[in-house]
């Protein structure tokens, strides 16, 4: 019988999906694991919630219960129903990344968890039952540096000689407008650079997107600031390693995996002081945090990296090293495993 069920009930591939997939690929090596819900890249084929309930009716050999690891409200709700209404022998672990107070309903759901794992000390301040603080990690096998960055960039077909990108939903919270404003200042000073906005705008943010596109057109940069849309998860590693710089400027971020995915790919970053970005930056070795978020300042910071080949090479090497030694998915999986073992050992007493 499976000892671990990891839920993914959101059909869209989000940042939460990416972090779950990174860990599942590690956990599948040592657990009889089932992915519940929607498929994730490189992970076992998923089963339905009903199938997960059926497989959870009997405790796995050698343990008093199976663990359901959840990350979203509907997943907490499904697990609570299985444990408390169906009386299945399971315990529920929830990973929390939000660095702000949850609304009333999520707070109630979280209060029903058997264990909570926070991704940062700041996130731990907003949730009960925290057993451990375990930062998210990146799959450093999947995201790896390019052998020939220029050739990889050329193969993507976006034009120019180097790529800069921001990744995420197109909306004010993600700072897409900050990125565009900075690129309007940067690109005239950096011939050959092309900027990508990788993500989609929902219906409510179509006006926001169109306003950005009008600014770009008025500046005559429509052929150098591009909107390719949302990139499929299986294509993101090859795109990421072809970039020269990642620029993430959100106004709020719970954690933020994009800089880490770039770092593992040997790509340094420029970021706002959000999420866990300052920790990723390793005091400026792997990335730079822009405290003054004026477009001019952001552009100057990016130019200081991209226009200095030696500095860029040094930061690229450091970025990969920091991701591998401090923020790998294997390290995250080990931290999570300690929580599982604590629950299982406690259940035997």
N, C-alpha and C positions, 0 to 999 in steps of 0.2 A: 504493500500500500504506500502511496506517496506520503512523504513527511512534510512537504513544503508546497504550498499553493501561492502563486504570486498573481495578483489580479491586474488586469489592464482593460477596463471597461469603456475607455474613451476610444472611439473609432479613429480619431485624428492622432497623428504622430506629433506629440508636443514635447516640451522640455521634460515633463514628468515621464513621458514614454521613453525618452532617450536615457534618462538616468536609470529607469527600471531595467531597460534592455542591457545596459552596461553590466549591471550587477547579475542579472539572470544568466548571462553567458558565463560568468564566473561560478555562480552557485550550481549550475547544471552539472558541473564537474564532480560535485561532492554530495549532491542531494538527489533523491527521487522526486523531482520537481515537476509541477504542472503549471503552465501558463493558462490563466483563466480569462476569457474574453476575446480580445482582438490580437492579431498576430503582431509580433515585434521582430525586427531584423536580426537574424542569427540566433534566434531563440527557438525552443521546442514549439511544435504546432499547438495552437491553443485548444482548450476544451471549453464547454459552456459552464455557466454557473451551476446549472442543474447537474451536470456531470461531476463538477467539483463537490457538490453536496453529497452525491452518491458515493464518491470515493472517500469521503470524510466520515462515513458512518461508523467505521472501525478505526481505532487508533493504529498507527503504523507499528511494525514490530520494534520492540525495544524502547519505545517512547510512549508516554501517557496520552499524547494528543498530537495532532498535526498542527502546523502553523500556517495561518493565512496572513500574508504580508500585503497590506493595502496602502494606497497613496492618495485616494480621492474620496469625496463624500459618498457617492453611490457604492463604492467598494467597501467603505466602512459599514454602510447600511446593510449590504448583502451579507457581510461577515457576521454582523451582530445578529441578524435574523437566523443564520445557520447555527450560531452558538447558543443563543438565548431562547429562541422559539423552537427550533428543531432539536435542540439539545445535543448537537454533534460534539464529539470530543476534539475541539479545536481551541487554539488561542490566537489572538489577533495582535499583530504588530503593525503600527502605523508610522510612516516616515513623514515628518513635517519640516518644510523648508521656509514657510512664510515668516517674515520678520515684521509682523504686525498682528494686532488682535483679530482673532477670528470672530465672525458673527455668531449669533446665539446657537443656531442649529449645528454648525460644525463643532462648536465648543462642546455641545452635548454629545455628539458622536465621538469626539476625541476622548471625552471623559469615560467612555465605555471601553476603551482599548485596554488590553492587558499590558502592553508596553509601547512606549513611544520613542522613536529615534529622531533626534533633531539633527539637522545638517550643520548648524552653527550654534555657537553659544547664544547669539541674539535670538535665533529661532526658539531655543530652549526656554527662553523667558516667557513665551506666550502659550505654552502647552503643559499639561500635567503628565505625570507618569513617565517622565523622561528617564530612560535607562542608560542612554549613552548619547554622546554627540559624535556623529560620524559624518564627515564631509563627503559630498558626492565625489565620485571618481570618474575618470575618463578611460575608455578602452584604448590603451596605448599600443595595442596590436592593430586595431582597426584604424585608428587615427595615427598616422606615422608620416614622417617627413618625405618630401619628394626627392627623388634622385636628381631630377633636372627640373627645377621649379619653372623656369622660363618656357620649356617645352610643354610642360603640363598645362601651364596657363594658355599658351597658344592653342593647344588642342581643344580647349573649351569653346573657342569660337567667339569670345566676347570682344575681341580686338585689343589693341594696345599691347604694351609690353609688361605690365604688372597689374595685379588686381587688389582692390581694397573692398571689404564687404562688411555689412551689418546683417545679422540674421535674427528674424523674429517677426511677429505680427506687426503690420503697418498701422501704428496708432500712437497717440501722444505718450502714453505710459512707457512705451518701448523706446522713446526718443528718436523716432525716425526723422522727425523734423530737425533735430539737432544734427543728425548725421548728414542730411542733405545740405543744411546751412554750412557745415564745416567743409563738405566737398566742394561747394561753390567757391570757397576761398582757396582750397588746396589745389584742385586740379589745374587751374591756370598756371600754377607754379611748378607743376610736375607733369611735363609732357609724357605721354605714353601710358599714364595711369588711367584705369577704368574703375569706377565704383559700382558695386552691386548692392541692391536692396533685396535681400532674399527673404521673402515672406509674402503673405497675402493680406489684403484689407477686407474685413467683413463689411457687410452692407452699411452698417452705421458709420464706418470710417472711409467710405468711398469719397466723400467730399474732402476729407483730410488728404487722401492720396492725390486727388485731382489738383488740390492747391499746391502740393509739392511739385507735381509735374509741370504746372504752370510756371513756378519759380525757375525750374531747371530749363524749361524752354526759353524763357525770357533771358536767361544767362547764356544761351547758345550751347548748352552742354547735354542736350538730349541724347547725343551719341556716346556720351562718356559717363553718364549716371543712369544705369539701367535697372529695370524692374523685372527680373526673370520669373518672379512668382515664387511659390513654395517649392523647395527642392526635395524630391523623394529621399527618404532616409538612407537608402542604399547608395545614392549618388553623392551624398554630402562629404564623405571622407575624401574622395578624389578631388572634389571641388576645393575643399578646405586646404589641402596640401599645396594646391596651385597658387594660393593667395600669397601676397607679400605682407599684408597687415589686416587684422580684424579690428573693427571699431564698434564698440558697444556703448551706447550712451543713454541707458534707460533712466527714467525718473524714479522708478521703483523696480526692484528685482529681488525675488526671494532668495535665490542662490546664483543661478546663471551659468549654464554649461558651455555657452559658445566660446568664451575666451579659453576655457580648458581644452576644448576640441581643437581650437587653433594652436594652442601651445603644444599639445601632443603631436601636431602636424608640423612643428617647427616654425610656427607663425606667431610673432609677438602681437601684442594688442595695445590699444589705447581705449580706456574706459572711464565712465563716470564713477563716482564713489558710491556704488550700489552693490547689492548682493554680497558675494564673497570676493569681489574683484580685487580689493586691496590685498587680501591674503595671496591670491593667485600671482600678483605682480612681483612678489619676492623682492620688495624694496627697490623696484624699478629694473630688476634684472630681466624679467620675463615680459613685463608690460608696464605701462605708465598710466597713472590715475590723474585725470584732469579735474582739479578742484574748481578752477574757474571755467565754467562751461560756455564761455563766449565762443562763437564760431571761429574767430581769429585765433584764439588760444588753442583750440583743438587742432586746427589746421597746422599751426606752428609745431605742435607736439608731434603730429604724424609726420610732418616734413622732416623734423629732426632725426627720425628713425629711417625714413625711406631714402633720404638724400645722402646718407652716410653709409656706404656699403659695409664698412668694417663694423660699425655699430649695429647695423641690421643683422649681420652674420652672427655677432656675439650674442645678441638678444634672441635670435632664432635658436641657437644652441642651448642657451640657458632655459628658454621656454620649454623645450622638449625635456630637458633634464628635470625641471621643477615638476612638470606634469607626471613624469615617470616615477620620481622618487617621493613625491608628497601628495599627489592627487590621482592615483591610479584606481581603476575599478577594482583591482585585486585587493587593494588596501581597504576600500569601502566594504567589499564583501567580507573581509576578515572582521571588521568592526561589527557588522551586522550579525555575523555568525556568533560572536561572543554573547550577544543579546539572546539569540535563539537558545544557545546552550544554557544560559542562566535560567530561562523559562523552563526548559525541559528538566533541568536538574531540580528546580524548585517544585515541579509537578510530581517528582518521584518521592518527595519527602512527606 
